Amino acid sequence: MAKAVRASLGEMWITCQVCESDRFRERGVKLNSTGGELFNLAWADETATGLICWRCGYVHLFVNREIQLHRVKD
């Protein structure tokens, strides 16, 4: 089972836009482009950090590489 994480950008803690929870499940997300798919180059497309809200399931996407993930202790 996935472990819950909290996330921050610099000094700012990220909360869910829907339910305001601060616990997420992290997952890498491929940002496929039409051209990349057309020419079988999807492997070269950019990736984002997906944060899936632990409470409501809303998916937040971040391309910013400065995002920091912090494990939540049980």
C-alpha positions in Angstrom: 0.0 0.0 0.0 1.2 3.5 -0.8 2.5 5.7 2.0 1.0 9.1 2.7 3.2 12.2 2.0 2.9 15.9 2.7 4.3 18.3 0.1 5.8 21.7 0.1 7.1 24.4 -2.3 9.8 26.3 -0.4 8.1 27.5 2.8 4.6 26.9 1.5 2.8 23.6 2.4 0.4 22.3 -0.3 -3.2 21.4 0.6 -5.9 19.9 -1.5 -7.9 22.4 -3.6 -11.1 20.5 -2.9 -11.1 19.3 0.7 -8.0 21.1 2.1 -6.4 17.8 3.3 -2.6 17.9 3.5 -2.0 14.2 2.9 -1.3 12.8 -0.6 -0.2 9.7 -2.5 2.6 10.6 -4.9 2.8 9.3 -8.5 4.8 10.2 -11.6 2.6 11.3 -14.5 3.7 11.4 -18.2 2.6 14.5 -20.0 2.2 13.0 -23.5 2.1 15.3 -26.5 0.4 14.6 -29.8 3.6 14.8 -31.7 5.4 12.4 -29.4 2.6 9.9 -29.7 2.5 10.3 -33.5 6.2 9.6 -34.0 6.5 7.0 -31.2 8.5 9.5 -29.0 6.2 9.5 -26.0 9.1 8.3 -23.9 10.7 11.7 -24.4 7.7 13.7 -23.2 7.9 15.7 -19.9 6.8 14.2 -16.6 5.0 15.8 -13.7 4.6 14.9 -10.0 1.0 13.8 -9.4 -0.3 14.3 -5.8 -3.5 12.3 -5.3 -5.4 13.5 -2.3 -5.6 10.9 0.4 -9.1 12.0 1.5 -11.1 12.9 -1.7 -8.9 11.5 -4.5 -8.5 14.8 -6.4 -5.3 14.8 -8.6 -3.0 17.7 -8.5 -0.2 18.0 -11.1 3.1 19.8 -10.6 5.8 20.3 -13.2 7.8 22.5 -10.8 11.0 20.5 -9.8 11.2 22.4 -6.5 8.4 20.4 -5.0 9.5 18.5 -1.9 7.8 15.4 -0.5 7.8 14.6 3.2 6.8 11.1 4.5 4.0 11.1 7.0 4.8 9.1 10.1 2.0 6.6 11.1 
